[in-house]
Amino acid sequence: MQKEMLGAYLQTVWFPELIKLGALSCRYVSLDDTKAMMINMFPDEDIGESVQVGREEQRKELREQHKYTVFKGYSEFYLEK
């Protein structure tokens, strides 16, 4: 239930806000019944870092309610049909 509630929040609030702030795409991927991951793509590192500014309280609230780890990197390539 908690995973579904998080997914609904990400879909209706978090991801649309990231898109407005410059994200190219946001994905929520189910790994199993209790685990998921989100993948947010930005055009460059500066924009990726800038979306955190002014959203500290939202991020703190999300961390308090859900255990997560942040990984940063860049796309080597991307292929989609």
Sequence and secondary structure as in RCSB ss.txt:
>XXXX:A:sequence
MQKEMLGAYLQTVWFPELIKLGALSCRYVSLDDTKAMMINMFPDEDIGESVQVGREEQRKELREQHKYTVFKGYS
EFYLEK
>XXXX:A:secstr
 HHHHHHHHIIIIIHHHHHHTT SEEEEEE SSS EEEEEE SSHHHHHHTTTT HHHHHHHHHHS         
S     
